[in-house]
């Protein structure tokens, strides 16, 4: 199984476990509050939002990726979102291994 498929499966599992934070404002709050262990931004998301999250994750030292599209995020989580944060260190660590970041 490819790493991307494993990542998507793990993302769905994290969703069912209640370990995802979704929506721009909620994700920004999770980053500021130190609850976000990994932020995933859709590769086809808006440029201004991308800059906002890139700057915020860099300043708070949170791993950040744009490896997935909106459709892939929606298929894995069942929610149409542009940005999600993983609020569990274990899930985030395994996802970073699959992403190789």
N, CA, C and O atoms as a MOPAC input file, in Angstrom:
PM7 MOZYME 1SCF
protein

 N      0.84600 1    -1.19100 1     0.00000 1
 C      0.00000 1     0.00000 1     0.00000 1
 C      0.88500 1     1.24600 1     0.00000 1
 O      1.88400 1     1.30400 1     0.71800 1
 N      0.52100 1     2.22600 1    -0.79600 1
 C      1.30600 1     3.45400 1    -0.89000 1
 C      1.18900 1     4.27700 1     0.39100 1
 O      0.21400 1     4.16700 1     1.13400 1
 N      2.20200 1     5.09800 1     0.62700 1
 C      2.19000 1     5.95500 1     1.81700 1
 C      1.00200 1     6.90600 1     1.82400 1
 O      0.44400 1     7.18500 1     2.88500 1
 N      0.60100 1     7.41100 1     0.65000 1
 C     -0.51900 1     8.34600 1     0.59500 1
 C     -1.81500 1     7.65700 1     1.01900 1
 O     -2.63300 1     8.24200 1     1.73000 1
 N     -1.99700 1     6.40700 1     0.57500 1
 C     -3.18300 1     5.64500 1     0.96000 1
 C     -3.18700 1     5.38000 1     2.46800 1
 O     -4.23100 1     5.45900 1     3.11500 1
 N     -2.01600 1     5.06800 1     3.01800 1
 C     -1.89700 1     4.84600 1     4.45900 1
 C     -2.21200 1     6.12300 1     5.21600 1
 O     -2.88400 1     6.09200 1     6.24800 1
 N     -1.72200 1     7.25700 1     4.69900 1
 C     -1.98300 1     8.55800 1     5.31700 1
 C     -3.48300 1     8.85200 1     5.32800 1
 O     -4.02100 1     9.29000 1     6.34500 1
 N     -4.15300 1     8.61600 1     4.21500 1
 C     -5.59000 1     8.87900 1     4.12600 1
 C     -6.37400 1     7.97800 1     5.08000 1
 O     -7.33900 1     8.42400 1     5.70200 1
 N     -5.96800 1     6.72600 1     5.19500 1
 C     -6.61600 1     5.81500 1     6.13300 1
 C     -6.42900 1     6.26900 1     7.57000 1
 O     -7.36300 1     6.22200 1     8.37100 1
 N     -5.22000 1     6.70800 1     7.89400 1
 C     -4.92400 1     7.18800 1     9.24400 1
 C     -5.68300 1     8.47900 1     9.54100 1
 O     -6.09100 1     8.71700 1    10.67800 1
 N     -5.87200 1     9.30900 1     8.52000 1
 C     -6.63500 1    10.54400 1     8.67400 1
 C     -8.09600 1    10.23600 1     9.01300 1
 O     -8.69200 1    10.89100 1     9.86800 1
 N     -8.65900 1     9.24600 1     8.34400 1
 C    -10.02200 1     8.82100 1     8.65300 1
 C    -10.13700 1     8.26200 1    10.05600 1
 O    -11.12100 1     8.51000 1    10.75100 1
 N     -9.13200 1     7.50600 1    10.47300 1
 C     -9.11600 1     6.94600 1    11.82300 1
 C     -9.03100 1     8.05500 1    12.87300 1
 O     -9.71300 1     8.00400 1    13.89700 1
 N     -8.19100 1     9.05600 1    12.61100 1
 C     -8.06600 1    10.19600 1    13.52800 1
 C     -9.38500 1    10.96200 1    13.61600 1
 O     -9.75200 1    11.45600 1    14.68200 1
 N    -10.08900 1    11.05700 1    12.50200 1
 C    -11.39700 1    11.73000 1    12.48600 1
 C    -12.39200 1    10.99200 1    13.38100 1
 O    -13.09600 1    11.60500 1    14.18300 1
 N    -12.44000 1     9.67100 1    13.23200 1
 C    -13.36100 1     8.87100 1    14.04200 1
 C    -12.97800 1     8.89400 1    15.51900 1
 O    -13.83700 1     8.74800 1    16.38900 1
 N    -11.69700 1     9.07500 1    15.79900 1
 C    -11.23200 1     9.13500 1    17.18700 1
 C    -11.41300 1    10.52500 1    17.79000 1
 O    -11.16300 1    10.72100 1    18.98000 1
 N    -11.84600 1    11.48800 1    16.98000 1
 C    -12.06000 1    12.84900 1    17.46900 1
 C    -10.77300 1    13.61700 1    17.69200 1
 O    -10.71900 1    14.49600 1    18.55200 1
 N     -9.72900 1    13.29700 1    16.92900 1
 C     -8.42800 1    13.93100 1    17.10700 1
 C     -8.09300 1    14.94900 1    16.02200 1
 O     -6.93800 1    15.35000 1    15.88400 1
 N     -9.10000 1    15.37200 1    15.24800 1
 C     -8.87500 1    16.38400 1    14.22000 1
 C     -9.55100 1    17.69600 1    14.61100 1
 O    -10.62500 1    17.70700 1    15.21300 1
 N     -8.90300 1    18.78800 1    14.25800 1
 C     -9.48500 1    20.11800 1    14.41000 1
 C     -9.69500 1    20.62300 1    12.98700 1
 O     -8.76500 1    20.61200 1    12.18100 1
 N    -10.92200 1    21.06900 1    12.67300 1
 C    -11.21200 1    21.48600 1    11.30200 1
 C    -11.74200 1    22.91000 1    11.26300 1
 O    -12.28400 1    23.41700 1    12.24500 1
 N    -11.57400 1    23.54300 1    10.11500 1
 C    -12.02800 1    24.92100 1     9.93500 1
 C    -10.90900 1    25.89700 1    10.26200 1
 O    -10.13500 1    25.67600 1    11.19300 1
 N    -10.82800 1    26.96700 1     9.50000 1
 C     -9.71300 1    27.90400 1     9.62800 1
 C     -9.55700 1    28.48500 1    11.02300 1
 O     -8.46200 1    28.44800 1    11.58500 1
 N    -10.62700 1    29.01900 1    11.59300 1
 C    -10.52900 1    29.65800 1    12.91300 1
 C    -10.15700 1    28.67000 1    14.00500 1
 O     -9.35100 1    28.97700 1    14.88400 1
 N    -10.75000 1    27.48100 1    13.94700 1
 C    -10.46100 1    26.45900 1    14.95600 1
 C     -9.01400 1    25.97100 1    14.85100 1
 O     -8.36200 1    25.73800 1    15.86800 1
 N     -8.51600 1    25.81800 1    13.63000 1
 C     -7.13100 1    25.37700 1    13.43200 1
 C     -6.16100 1    26.45200 1    13.91800 1
 O     -5.16200 1    26.13700 1    14.56400 1
 N     -6.44800 1    27.71700 1    13.61200 1
 C     -5.58800 1    28.79900 1    14.11100 1
 C     -5.54900 1    28.79600 1    15.63800 1
 O     -4.48800 1    28.99000 1    16.23200 1
 N     -6.69600 1    28.57800 1    16.27100 1
 C     -6.75700 1    28.50500 1    17.72600 1
 C     -5.95500 1    27.33500 1    18.26700 1
 O     -5.28900 1    27.45900 1    19.29500 1
 N     -6.01200 1    26.19100 1    17.57700 1
 C     -5.25800 1    25.00900 1    17.99800 1
 C     -3.75700 1    25.24900 1    17.86700 1
 O     -2.98200 1    24.79600 1    18.70900 1
 N     -3.34500 1    25.95300 1    16.82400 1
 C     -1.92400 1    26.26400 1    16.64300 1
 C     -1.45700 1    27.18300 1    17.76700 1
 O     -0.42400 1    26.94200 1    18.39200 1
 N     -2.23200 1    28.24200 1    18.01800 1
 C     -1.87000 1    29.19000 1    19.08700 1
 C     -1.87100 1    28.53500 1    20.46100 1
 O     -1.04100 1    28.85700 1    21.31100 1
 N     -2.81000 1    27.61100 1    20.67400 1
 C     -2.93500 1    26.95600 1    21.97600 1
 C     -1.99600 1    25.78000 1    22.16700 1
 O     -2.00200 1    25.15600 1    23.22800 1
 N     -1.18600 1    25.46400 1    21.16200 1
 C     -0.23400 1    24.37100 1    21.27300 1
 C     -0.86600 1    22.99300 1    21.15900 1
 O     -0.24700 1    21.99800 1    21.53500 1
 N     -2.08400 1    22.91800 1    20.64600 1
 C     -2.76900 1    21.63500 1    20.53200 1
 C     -2.54400 1    20.95500 1    19.18100 1
 O     -2.76400 1    19.75000 1    19.05500 1
 N     -2.11200 1    21.70300 1    18.18400 1
 C     -1.90500 1    21.14700 1    16.84600 1
 C     -0.52100 1    20.51200 1    16.74200 1
 O      0.48900 1    21.15600 1    17.02700 1
 N     -0.48200 1    19.24400 1    16.33100 1
 C      0.78800 1    18.54600 1    16.15600 1
 C      1.18900 1    18.46700 1    14.68100 1
 O      2.35400 1    18.23400 1    14.35800 1
 N      0.21500 1    18.66400 1    13.79500 1
 C      0.45600 1    18.65800 1    12.35200 1
 C     -0.69400 1    19.40300 1    11.69400 1
 O     -1.85500 1    19.19200 1    12.04400 1
 N     -0.37700 1    20.27300 1    10.74100 1
 C     -1.40800 1    20.99700 1     9.99900 1
 C     -1.32800 1    20.56400 1     8.54000 1
 O     -0.26200 1    20.59600 1     7.92600 1
 N     -2.47400 1    20.15700 1     7.99700 1
 C     -2.56200 1    19.75700 1     6.59600 1
 C     -3.43500 1    20.77400 1     5.87400 1
 O     -4.60400 1    20.95700 1     6.21500 1
 N     -2.86100 1    21.43200 1     4.87800 1
 C     -3.57000 1    22.43200 1     4.08200 1
 C     -3.73200 1    21.87700 1     2.67600 1
 O     -2.78200 1    21.32800 1     2.11800 1
 N     -4.90300 1    22.00600 1     2.10000 1
 C     -5.17100 1    21.47400 1     0.76100 1
 C     -4.28800 1    22.16500 1    -0.27500 1
 O     -4.13600 1    23.38600 1    -0.27200 1
 N     -3.71300 1    21.35800 1    -1.15400 1
 C     -2.83300 1    21.88400 1    -2.19500 1
 C     -3.57100 1    22.83600 1    -3.13100 1
 O     -2.95800 1    23.71600 1    -3.73500 1
 N     -4.88600 1    22.66000 1    -3.25000 1
 C     -5.68000 1    23.52300 1    -4.12400 1
 C     -6.44000 1    24.58300 1    -3.32400 1
 O     -7.46700 1    25.08500 1    -3.78100 1
 N     -5.94400 1    24.92200 1    -2.14300 1
 C     -6.55100 1    25.96800 1    -1.31300 1
 C     -6.12600 1    27.35200 1    -1.77500 1
 O     -5.26900 1    27.48700 1    -2.64800 1
 N     -6.72500 1    28.37600 1    -1.19000 1
 C     -6.44900 1    29.75500 1    -1.57400 1
 C     -5.06600 1    30.23600 1    -1.16000 1
 O     -4.52000 1    29.80400 1    -0.14600 1
 N     -4.51300 1    31.13600 1    -1.96100 1
 C     -3.15800 1    31.63400 1    -1.72000 1
 C     -3.04600 1    32.44500 1    -0.43500 1
 O     -2.05400 1    32.31700 1     0.28400 1
 N     -4.04200 1    33.27800 1    -0.12900 1
 C     -3.95600 1    34.09900 1     1.07700 1
 C     -4.06600 1    33.23500 1     2.33600 1
 O     -3.38000 1    33.48700 1     3.32700 1
 N     -4.92700 1    32.22300 1     2.29400 1
 C     -5.03900 1    31.30600 1     3.43200 1
 C     -3.76300 1    30.48700 1     3.58300 1
 O     -3.31000 1    30.23800 1     4.70000 1
 N     -3.18400 1    30.06900 1     2.46100 1
 C     -1.93500 1    29.31500 1     2.50500 1
 C     -0.84800 1    30.12800 1     3.18800 1
 O     -0.12200 1    29.60500 1     4.03300 1
 N     -0.72800 1    31.40000 1     2.83100 1
 C      0.27700 1    32.25900 1     3.44900 1
 C      0.02500 1    32.40500 1     4.94700 1
 O      0.95700 1    32.34100 1     5.74900 1
 N     -1.24000 1    32.60200 1     5.31700 1
 C     -1.59800 1    32.76100 1     6.72300 1
 C     -1.16500 1    31.54200 1     7.53900 1
 O     -0.56100 1    31.68400 1     8.60200 1
 N     -1.47600 1    30.34800 1     7.03800 1
 C     -1.14900 1    29.12600 1     7.77800 1
 C      0.33900 1    28.79400 1     7.72200 1
 O      0.89100 1    28.26200 1     8.68400 1
 N      0.99200 1    29.10500 1     6.60000 1
 C      2.43500 1    28.89400 1     6.51500 1
 C      3.14800 1    29.76100 1     7.54900 1
 O      4.02500 1    29.28400 1     8.26900 1
 N      2.76900 1    31.03000 1     7.62000 1
 C      3.38500 1    31.94900 1     8.58400 1
 C      3.11400 1    31.51100 1    10.02000 1
 O      4.02200 1    31.51000 1    10.85100 1
 N      1.87600 1    31.14300 1    10.31400 1
 C      1.49000 1    30.78200 1    11.68200 1
 C      2.19500 1    29.50300 1    12.13000 1
 O      2.70800 1    29.43800 1    13.24700 1
 N      2.22500 1    28.48200 1    11.26200 1
 C      2.86800 1    27.22500 1    11.65700 1
 C      4.37900 1    27.39800 1    11.79000 1
 O      5.00500 1    26.76400 1    12.63900 1
 N      4.95900 1    28.24400 1    10.96100 1
 C      6.39700 1    28.50000 1    11.06500 1
 C      6.72400 1    29.18900 1    12.38300 1
 O      7.67500 1    28.80400 1    13.06400 1
 N      5.94700 1    30.20000 1    12.74600 1
 C      6.24100 1    30.94000 1    13.97500 1
 C      6.00000 1    30.10600 1    15.23100 1
 O      6.64800 1    30.33500 1    16.25200 1
 N      5.07400 1    29.13600 1    15.17200 1
 C      4.79900 1    28.29000 1    16.33800 1
 C      5.50600 1    26.93300 1    16.27000 1
 O      5.36500 1    26.11800 1    17.18200 1
 N      6.25800 1    26.68600 1    15.20500 1
 C      7.01700 1    25.44400 1    15.08100 1
 C      6.16700 1    24.19700 1    14.90900 1
 O      6.50500 1    23.13400 1    15.42900 1
 N      5.06700 1    24.32400 1    14.18400 1
 C      4.16800 1    23.18200 1    13.94900 1
 C      4.43900 1    22.63800 1    12.54100 1
 O      4.46800 1    23.41400 1    11.58600 1
 N      4.63700 1    21.31600 1    12.39300 1
 C      4.83100 1    20.75100 1    11.05300 1
 C      3.63900 1    21.06500 1    10.15100 1
 O      2.49100 1    21.05400 1    10.59500 1
 N      3.92600 1    21.34600 1     8.87500 1
 C      2.91200 1    21.81500 1     7.92300 1
 C      3.12100 1    21.11600 1     6.59000 1
 O      4.25800 1    20.94000 1     6.15100 1
 N      2.03400 1    20.71600 1     5.94500 1
 C      2.14400 1    20.08800 1     4.62900 1
 C      0.97700 1    20.48000 1     3.73000 1
 O     -0.11200 1    20.81200 1     4.19800 1
 N      1.23800 1    20.43000 1     2.42500 1
 C      0.18800 1    20.63900 1     1.42700 1
 C      0.13400 1    19.41700 1     0.50900 1
 O     -0.06500 1    19.55100 1    -0.69800 1
 N      0.31100 1    18.23300 1     1.08200 1
 C      0.41800 1    17.00300 1     0.29700 1
 C     -0.91700 1    16.48300 1    -0.22700 1
 O     -0.93500 1    15.64000 1    -1.12300 1
 N     -2.02600 1    16.96600 1     0.30900 1
 C     -3.33900 1    16.45000 1    -0.09300 1
 C     -4.17800 1    17.54100 1    -0.75500 1
 O     -3.96400 1    18.73100 1    -0.52200 1
 N     -5.13200 1    17.12000 1    -1.58200 1
 C     -6.06800 1    18.06300 1    -2.19000 1
 C     -7.33000 1    18.13400 1    -1.32700 1
 O     -7.51200 1    17.33500 1    -0.40800 1
 N     -8.18800 1    19.09200 1    -1.63200 1
 C     -9.46300 1    19.20600 1    -0.90600 1
 C    -10.28400 1    17.93400 1    -1.03900 1
 O    -10.89600 1    17.47400 1    -0.07500 1
 N    -10.29200 1    17.37400 1    -2.23400 1
 C    -11.08000 1    16.15200 1    -2.47700 1
 C    -10.54500 1    14.98700 1    -1.65900 1
 O    -11.32700 1    14.21800 1    -1.09900 1
 N     -9.23100 1    14.84200 1    -1.57900 1
 C     -8.64100 1    13.75200 1    -0.78700 1
 C     -8.96000 1    13.91600 1     0.69500 1
 O     -9.26300 1    12.94000 1     1.38000 1
 N     -8.89200 1    15.15000 1     1.18800 1
 C     -9.23600 1    15.41700 1     2.58900 1
 C    -10.70200 1    15.09100 1     2.83600 1
 O    -11.04200 1    14.47500 1     3.84600 1
 N    -11.56900 1    15.50200 1     1.91500 1
 C    -13.00800 1    15.23800 1     2.05500 1
 C    -13.30400 1    13.73900 1     2.02200 1
 O    -14.12400 1    13.25100 1     2.80000 1
 N    -12.64700 1    13.01700 1     1.13300 1
 C    -12.87200 1    11.57300 1     1.03600 1
 C    -12.40800 1    10.84600 1     2.30000 1
 O    -13.05900 1     9.90500 1     2.75500 1
 N    -11.28300 1    11.28700 1     2.86100 1
 C    -10.72200 1    10.61300 1     4.03300 1
 C    -11.49000 1    10.93200 1     5.31300 1
 O    -11.63900 1    10.06800 1     6.17700 1
 N    -11.97900 1    12.17400 1     5.44200 1
 C    -12.59300 1    12.60100 1     6.70500 1
 C    -14.11000 1    12.69300 1     6.64700 1
 O    -14.77200 1    12.71000 1     7.68500 1
 N    -14.66400 1    12.75200 1     5.44200 1
 C    -16.09900 1    12.93100 1     5.31500 1
 C    -16.53500 1    14.37300 1     5.49100 1
 O    -17.72700 1    14.65500 1     5.61300 1
 N    -15.56800 1    15.29500 1     5.50400 1
 C    -15.85800 1    16.72400 1     5.66500 1
 C    -15.13600 1    17.50100 1     4.57200 1
 O    -13.96100 1    17.25200 1     4.30300 1
 N    -15.82800 1    18.43300 1     3.94800 1
 C    -15.21200 1    19.27900 1     2.93100 1
 C    -14.46700 1    20.41300 1     3.63400 1
 O    -15.07700 1    21.39800 1     4.05000 1
 N    -13.15800 1    20.27200 1     3.76300 1
 C    -12.34200 1    21.27000 1     4.44600 1
 C    -11.08800 1    21.57000 1     3.63500 1
 O    -10.60300 1    20.73200 1     2.87500 1
 N    -10.57700 1    22.78100 1     3.81400 1
 C     -9.33200 1    23.16600 1     3.17000 1
 C     -8.15900 1    22.96700 1     4.11900 1
 O     -7.04100 1    22.69500 1     3.68000 1
 N     -8.40700 1    23.09900 1     5.40800 1
 C     -7.32200 1    22.96500 1     6.38300 1
 C     -7.80200 1    22.13900 1     7.57400 1
 O     -8.92100 1    22.30400 1     8.05900 1
 N     -6.92300 1    21.24300 1     8.03000 1
 C     -7.21400 1    20.45700 1     9.23400 1
 C     -5.94300 1    20.36500 1    10.06900 1
 O     -4.82900 1    20.42500 1     9.54900 1
 N     -6.13500 1    20.21900 1    11.36400 1
 C     -5.00100 1    20.03000 1    12.26100 1
 C     -5.19200 1    18.71800 1    13.00000 1
 O     -6.30300 1    18.36800 1    13.39600 1
 N     -4.09700 1    17.99800 1    13.18000 1
 C     -4.11600 1    16.75700 1    13.94300 1
 C     -3.73300 1    17.11400 1    15.37500 1
 O     -2.66000 1    17.66600 1    15.62000 1
 N     -4.62300 1    16.79400 1    16.32400 1
 C     -4.42100 1    17.20300 1    17.71600 1
 C     -3.91900 1    16.05600 1    18.59000 1
 O     -4.10200 1    16.08000 1    19.80700 1
 N     -3.29300 1    15.05800 1    17.98400 1
 C     -2.76900 1    13.92600 1    18.74000 1
 C     -1.34100 1    13.66000 1    18.26800 1
 O     -1.10200 1    13.49000 1    17.07300 1
 N     -0.40200 1    13.62400 1    19.19700 1
 C      1.00600 1    13.45700 1    18.82100 1
 C      1.27700 1    12.12700 1    18.13000 1
 O      2.06500 1    12.07300 1    17.18600 1
 N      0.64300 1    11.06200 1    18.58200 1
 C      0.85700 1     9.74500 1    17.98300 1
 C      0.40900 1     9.68000 1    16.53700 1
 O      1.14400 1     9.20400 1    15.67200 1
 N     -0.80400 1    10.16000 1    16.27200 1
 C     -1.29900 1    10.21200 1    14.89200 1
 C     -0.38500 1    11.09300 1    14.03700 1
 O     -0.02100 1    10.72100 1    12.92200 1
 N     -0.02100 1    12.25700 1    14.56600 1
 C      0.80000 1    13.20600 1    13.80800 1
 C      2.17500 1    12.61800 1    13.49200 1
 O      2.69500 1    12.81000 1    12.39300 1
 N      2.76000 1    11.90900 1    14.44300 1
 C      4.07900 1    11.31700 1    14.22600 1
 C      4.03100 1    10.30100 1    13.08700 1
 O      4.89900 1    10.30100 1    12.21400 1
 N      3.01200 1     9.43500 1    13.09900 1
 C      2.89300 1     8.41800 1    12.04800 1
 C      2.59900 1     9.07000 1    10.69700 1
 O      3.12500 1     8.63700 1     9.67200 1
 N      1.75900 1    10.11200 1    10.69200 1
 C      1.45800 1    10.81100 1     9.43600 1
 C      2.69700 1    11.47100 1     8.87300 1
 O      2.90100 1    11.46700 1     7.65900 1
 N      3.53300 1    12.04000 1     9.73400 1
 C      4.78500 1    12.66700 1     9.26900 1
 C      5.71600 1    11.61700 1     8.66900 1
 O      6.43900 1    11.91000 1     7.71700 1
 N      5.70800 1    10.40000 1     9.21000 1
 C      6.51500 1     9.32800 1     8.61300 1
 C      6.03100 1     9.03400 1     7.19400 1
 O      6.83500 1     8.88600 1     6.27300 1
 N      4.71200 1     8.95100 1     7.02600 1
 C      4.16900 1     8.69100 1     5.68700 1
 C      4.43700 1     9.85200 1     4.73400 1
 O      4.64100 1     9.63800 1     3.53900 1
 N      4.43700 1    11.06700 1     5.25000 1
 C      4.68000 1    12.25300 1     4.43300 1
 C      6.17400 1    12.49200 1     4.20900 1
 O      6.56600 1    13.23500 1     3.30900 1
 N      6.99300 1    11.85800 1     5.03300 1
 C      8.44300 1    12.02700 1     5.01400 1
 C      8.84600 1    13.46700 1     5.25300 1
 O      9.67200 1    14.02600 1     4.53200 1
 N      8.23200 1    14.07500 1     6.30500 1
 C      8.62300 1    15.43500 1     6.70400 1
 C      9.08800 1    15.42300 1     8.13600 1
 O      9.46300 1    16.46600 1     8.67200 1

